[in-house]
Amino acid sequence: MRPRHRRSSACPPSPRRVSLAWPLLAAYAALVFYASLYPFEGWRDQGVPPWAYLTAPWPRHLTRFDALANLLGYIPLGLLLTVALARSGGRRWSAWAGGLLPGILALALEGLQTYLPRRVPSQADALLNATGAVLGALLAVLLLRGRWLGSWTQFRQSWQQPAAQPAWALLLLWPAAVLVPAPVPLGLGYGGSAVWAGLQELLQGTPWQGWLPEPSPLAPPTALEEAALLTLTLTLPLLLGQASLRRARQRLVWALTLGALAMGLGTLTTGLALGSHHASAWLTEPVQVGLVATGVVALVALPLGPRAAAWLAWPVGLLLLVWINRVAEPAYLSDWTQPWRSPWTLNLHGVLRAWNGLWPLLALLAAARLARRPAGAQPYNRAP
C-alpha cells in the first residue's frame, strides 16, 4: 500500500494585492507628461541636442509660480512611487528609487521639450522637479514609518458605501475630465456642438446631409451663467462623493479635497492655456462667486444621507448637461482650443474631450446605482 500523504493544515498563501499607489502613480505620471509636453504639436528638430539645456544660461525670468509649480508638482510623484515600491516588497530601496527616478524623468521631459517650439527647456525646472521628488520620497518614508498609510482594504471598509466602486473610479478620474477647455473653468459635459459638427461631417456628401438642421448660434455665458455653471460642475462630483461615503466627517474631508483639487486644476489649465504669468486669471469675479456658492452647497449637503445625495445628483447633472451645451466658449480661448476642435481626433486631445463629455453621464449612472441601494444594505466586507 502506498503511504497516505497528510493534507497540509496550512492555508495556501494569499495572492499579493496590488497597492492602490500604482494606479494613482500611473494617473499622476500621465498628468505630468501632459503638462510637460503640451500642446504636443509642431514637433521638429531645431538643430539643438536635447541635452543642450543643461549647459544653457540660468533662466532670467523664473517666476515664483513656475518655481512652486515645478517643485510641488513632483512631490506626489516621489511620494506615490516610494509608497508603491514599499508596498510591493521593495521597502529597502523604495526611497532611493522614489527620489531618483522622477528626477531622471524630469531630465528626459525637459530634453523632449527641445523639439517643441512652444516649450523652453530649463535646467532650473529639472532641478526643482528633482527636488520635489526627493521631498515626496522623504514624506513617504515618514508616513510609512509612522503607519499613517493604512491598507486600501481597511480604507474602503471604513469609508466606502456598498456599491460605490464605480463612483470612486469616476472620482479618481475626474481630474482628467476637467483638463478640457470649456465655456467655464472645470466645465463638464461640454461637447454637444462638437458632436453635432462631427455628425454633419459624417453625413456630408450622403443623401442624408440635409437632415440635420443648422445649429443656432451660441453666445458666451454671462457672469451669472458662468457662476451658476461652475457651481453645477463642481456640485456633481461633490454629491457623487458624498453619496459614496459613510460618515459626515468623511464627506467634509471630500468637500475640502475637491476644493483643493479644483483650485489646483483651474490654475494648471489656465497656466497651460495662457502662460504661467496668467495662471491665476481664471479666478474672475464670477468664478469666485461660483466657488463660494459651491462651498455653501457643500455645507448644506453635509447632513444629507448618501441616498439623498445620490438622488440630488440627477437634477444637478441633467441641468449641467443641458445648460453648458447652450453657451459658447469665450473668444480668448480660441487658440488654446484649436487642437481640441475635431471630435473624431484619435489623440490625447480627442480622448480627453470624449472623457469630458462622458463623465457626467457615467456619474449619473453611478449615482443611480447608489440611490437604488436598499437602505438596510450590509456594510462593505469584500476583499478588493
C-alpha positions in Angstrom: 0.0 0.0 0.0 1.2 3.5 -0.8 1.6 5.7 2.2 -1.1 8.3 2.6 0.1 11.9 2.4 -1.2 14.1 5.1 -3.0 17.1 3.9 -1.3 20.3 5.0 -3.2 22.2 7.5 -1.6 25.4 6.4 -3.7 27.7 4.3 -2.3 28.5 0.9 -0.5 31.8 0.7 -2.9 34.6 -0.3 -2.1 36.4 -3.5 -0.2 39.7 -3.1 -2.6 42.5 -3.6 -1.6 45.4 -5.9 -1.2 48.6 -4.0 -3.6 51.5 -4.9 -0.4 53.6 -5.2 0.4 52.0 -8.6 -2.8 53.2 -10.5 -2.6 56.5 -8.7 1.1 56.8 -9.8 0.2 55.9 -13.4 -2.6 58.5 -13.5 -0.4 61.2 -12.0 2.5 60.4 -14.2 0.2 60.8 -17.2 -0.8 64.2 -15.9 2.9 65.2 -15.6 3.5 64.1 -19.2 0.6 66.1 -20.4 1.6 69.3 -18.5 5.3 68.9 -19.6 4.7 68.3 -23.3 1.5 70.2 -24.0 0.5 71.1 -26.8 2.0 68.0 -28.5 2.1 69.9 -31.8 4.9 71.2 -34.1 7.5 68.5 -33.3 10.6 69.2 -35.2 14.4 69.0 -35.0 15.7 72.5 -34.3 19.3 71.6 -34.7 19.9 71.6 -30.9 20.8 68.4 -29.0 18.2 67.6 -26.3 20.8 67.9 -23.5 21.9 71.4 -24.5 19.7 73.0 -21.9 21.9 71.6 -19.2 24.7 74.0 -20.0 22.5 76.9 -21.1 22.5 80.1 -19.0 20.3 80.1 -15.9 16.8 81.5 -16.8 16.5 85.2 -16.0 12.7 85.3 -15.6 11.9 82.4 -13.3 8.6 83.4 -11.6 7.5 82.3 -8.2 4.6 80.4 -9.8 6.9 78.5 -12.1 9.3 77.6 -9.2 6.4 76.5 -6.9 4.7 74.6 -9.7 7.8 72.7 -10.6 8.7 71.9 -7.0 5.2 70.9 -5.8 4.3 69.1 -9.0 6.8 66.3 -8.4 6.2 65.8 -4.7 3.2 63.4 -5.3 5.3 61.6 -7.9 8.1 60.8 -5.5 5.6 60.0 -2.7 3.5 57.6 -4.8 6.5 55.8 -6.3 8.1 55.3 -2.9 4.8 54.0 -1.4 4.1 51.8 -4.4 7.5 50.2 -4.3 7.5 49.8 -0.5 4.1 48.1 -0.6 5.4 45.8 -3.3 8.3 44.4 -1.4 11.0 46.9 -2.2 11.0 48.8 1.1 14.8 48.9 1.4 15.4 50.8 -1.8 12.0 52.4 -2.4 13.0 55.8 -1.0 16.1 55.9 -3.3 14.1 55.0 -6.4 11.3 57.4 -5.4 13.7 60.2 -5.1 15.9 59.5 -8.2 13.6 58.1 -10.9 11.3 61.1 -11.1 14.4 63.3 -11.4 15.5 61.2 -14.4 12.0 61.5 -15.8 12.2 65.3 -15.4 15.5 65.5 -17.3 14.1 63.4 -20.1 10.9 65.5 -20.4 12.9 68.7 -20.4 15.0 67.3 -23.2 11.9 66.4 -25.2 10.8 70.0 -24.9 13.7 70.9 -27.2 11.6 69.5 -30.1 8.5 71.6 -29.2 8.8 75.2 -30.5 6.3 76.5 -27.9 8.2 75.0 -24.9 11.6 76.1 -23.5 13.6 73.5 -21.6 15.3 74.7 -18.5 17.8 73.1 -16.1 16.1 75.1 -13.3 12.8 73.3 -14.0 14.5 70.0 -13.9 16.3 70.8 -10.7 13.1 71.9 -9.0 11.3 68.8 -10.2 14.1 66.6 -8.8 14.0 68.4 -5.5 10.2 68.0 -5.3 10.6 64.2 -6.0 13.2 63.9 -3.1 10.8 65.8 -0.8 8.0 63.5 -1.8 10.1 60.4 -1.2 11.1 61.7 2.3 7.5 62.4 3.1 6.5 58.9 2.1 9.2 57.4 4.4 7.9 59.4 7.3 4.3 58.4 6.6 5.2 54.7 6.2 7.3 54.7 9.4 4.5 56.4 11.3 2.0 54.0 9.9 -0.2 56.8 8.7 -0.9 55.0 5.4 -3.3 52.1 6.1 -4.1 49.4 3.7 -6.6 50.0 0.8 -8.9 47.3 2.1 -9.1 48.9 5.5 -9.7 52.3 3.9 -12.5 51.0 1.8 -14.2 49.2 4.7 -14.1 52.4 6.8 -15.0 54.9 4.1 -16.8 53.3 1.1 -20.5 52.8 0.9 -21.7 49.5 -0.7 -22.0 49.6 -4.5 -19.7 52.7 -4.6 -16.9 51.2 -6.6 -18.0 52.8 -9.9 -18.4 56.2 -8.2 -14.9 56.0 -6.7 -13.4 55.1 -10.0 -15.1 58.1 -11.7 -13.9 60.4 -8.9 -10.3 59.2 -9.3 -10.5 60.0 -13.0 -12.4 63.3 -12.6 -9.2 65.5 -12.9 -8.6 64.1 -16.4 -12.1 65.2 -17.5 -11.7 68.8 -16.4 -8.4 69.4 -18.4 -10.6 70.0 -21.5 -11.3 73.7 -22.5 -15.0 74.5 -21.7 -17.1 77.7 -21.5 -16.4 77.8 -17.8 -13.4 76.6 -15.8 -13.5 73.0 -14.9 -16.6 72.5 -17.1 -18.0 69.0 -17.6 -20.2 67.6 -20.4 -19.3 70.2 -23.0 -19.4 68.5 -26.4 -22.8 68.9 -27.9 -21.7 71.3 -30.6 -18.6 69.2 -31.4 -20.7 66.1 -31.8 -23.2 68.0 -34.0 -20.4 69.2 -36.2 -19.0 65.7 -36.4 -22.3 64.3 -37.4 -22.6 66.9 -40.1 -19.1 66.0 -41.3 -20.0 62.3 -41.5 -23.2 63.0 -43.4 -21.5 65.3 -45.9 -22.0 64.0 -49.5 -24.7 61.5 -48.4 -28.4 61.6 -49.2 -29.0 62.5 -45.5 -26.7 65.5 -45.3 -29.7 67.9 -45.2 -31.5 66.0 -42.4 -29.6 67.8 -39.6 -30.8 71.4 -39.1 -28.2 74.1 -38.7 -27.4 74.7 -35.0 -28.5 78.0 -33.6 -25.7 80.5 -32.8 -24.4 80.3 -29.2 -23.4 83.3 -27.0 -20.7 83.2 -24.4 -22.0 82.8 -20.8 -23.0 85.9 -18.9 -21.4 86.5 -15.5 -24.4 84.9 -13.7 -24.4 81.9 -16.0 -20.7 81.4 -15.5 -21.0 81.4 -11.7 -24.1 79.1 -11.9 -22.4 76.6 -14.3 -19.2 76.5 -12.2 -21.4 75.7 -9.2 -23.2 72.9 -11.0 -20.0 71.4 -12.5 -18.4 71.2 -9.0 -21.6 70.1 -7.2 -22.0 67.0 -9.4 -18.7 65.3 -8.2 -19.3 66.7 -4.7 -22.7 64.9 -4.4 -21.3 61.8 -6.0 -18.5 61.7 -3.5 -20.9 62.4 -0.6 -23.2 59.6 -1.8 -20.4 57.1 -1.7 -19.1 57.9 1.8 -20.2 56.6 5.2 -19.9 59.4 7.7 -20.3 63.2 7.8 -16.7 63.9 8.7 -15.6 61.9 5.7 -17.9 64.0 3.5 -16.3 67.1 4.9 -12.9 65.8 4.0 -14.1 65.1 0.5 -15.5 68.6 0.1 -12.2 70.1 1.2 -10.2 67.8 -1.1 -12.5 68.7 -4.0 -12.0 72.4 -3.4 -8.2 72.0 -3.3 -8.2 69.9 -6.5 -10.4 72.5 -8.2 -8.1 75.3 -7.3 -5.0 73.4 -8.5 -6.5 72.1 -11.7 -8.0 75.5 -12.6 -4.6 77.1 -12.1 -2.9 74.3 -14.1 -5.2 74.5 -17.1 -5.1 78.3 -17.2 -1.3 78.3 -17.0 -1.2 75.9 -19.9 -3.6 78.0 -22.0 -2.3 81.5 -21.3 1.2 81.0 -19.8 2.4 80.8 -16.2 2.2 84.6 -15.8 -1.6 84.4 -16.2 -2.2 81.2 -14.3 -4.5 82.9 -11.8 -6.5 84.7 -14.5 -9.3 82.1 -14.2 -10.2 83.4 -10.7 -12.5 86.1 -12.1 -15.4 87.5 -10.0 -18.0 85.1 -11.4 -15.6 82.2 -10.7 -15.1 83.3 -7.2 -18.9 83.6 -6.7 -19.3 80.1 -8.1 -16.6 78.7 -5.7 -18.3 80.3 -2.7 -21.7 79.0 -3.8 -20.2 75.5 -4.1 -18.8 75.8 -0.6 -22.3 76.8 0.7 -23.8 73.8 -1.2 -21.2 71.5 0.4 -22.1 72.7 3.9 -25.9 72.4 3.2 -25.4 68.9 1.8 -23.3 67.6 4.7 -26.4 66.4 6.8 -27.9 64.6 3.7 -27.9 60.9 3.7 -26.0 59.0 1.0 -29.2 58.1 -0.9 -30.5 61.7 -0.8 -27.2 63.0 -2.2 -27.3 60.4 -5.0 -30.8 61.4 -5.9 -29.9 65.1 -5.8 -27.0 64.5 -8.2 -29.5 63.7 -11.0 -31.2 67.1 -11.4 -27.8 68.8 -11.0 -26.2 66.6 -13.7 -29.1 67.0 -16.1 -29.3 70.7 -15.7 -25.5 71.0 -16.2 -25.6 68.9 -19.4 -28.4 71.0 -20.9 -27.1 74.4 -19.8 -23.4 74.1 -20.7 -24.1 73.0 -24.2 -26.2 76.1 -24.8 -23.4 78.6 -24.3 -20.3 79.2 -26.4 -16.7 79.2 -25.3 -15.0 82.6 -24.8 -13.2 84.1 -27.8 -9.9 84.4 -25.9 -9.7 80.6 -25.6 -9.8 80.0 -29.4 -6.0 79.5 -29.8 -6.0 77.0 -26.9 -9.0 75.1 -28.1 -7.8 74.7 -31.7 -6.2 71.2 -31.1 -9.4 70.0 -29.5 -11.9 71.1 -32.1 -12.3 67.9 -34.1 -14.4 65.4 -32.1 -13.0 62.5 -34.0 -9.3 63.2 -33.5 -7.7 60.0 -32.2 -5.1 61.6 -30.0 -4.8 62.6 -26.4 -6.9 65.7 -27.0 -9.7 63.6 -28.5 -9.6 61.0 -25.7 -9.8 63.7 -23.0 -12.6 65.5 -24.8 -14.6 62.3 -25.1 -14.0 61.6 -21.4 -15.2 65.2 -20.5 -18.4 64.5 -22.4 -19.0 61.1 -21.0 -18.0 61.8 -17.3 -21.4 63.4 -16.3 -23.4 60.6 -18.0 -21.4 57.9 -16.2 -21.7 59.9 -12.9 -25.4 59.9 -13.2 -25.4 56.1 -13.7 -23.2 55.7 -10.7 -25.5 57.9 -8.7 -28.5 55.8 -9.7 -26.7 52.7 -8.6 -26.1 54.3 -5.1 -29.6 55.7 -4.9 -31.2 52.3 -5.6 -29.2 50.6 -2.9 -31.5 49.3 -0.2 -31.5 51.3 3.0 -30.5 48.3 5.1 -27.7 47.1 2.8 -25.0 45.2 4.6 -21.7 47.1 5.1 -19.0 46.5 2.5 -16.9 43.5 3.6 -15.4 42.0 0.4 -11.8 41.9 -0.3 -10.8 44.1 -3.3 
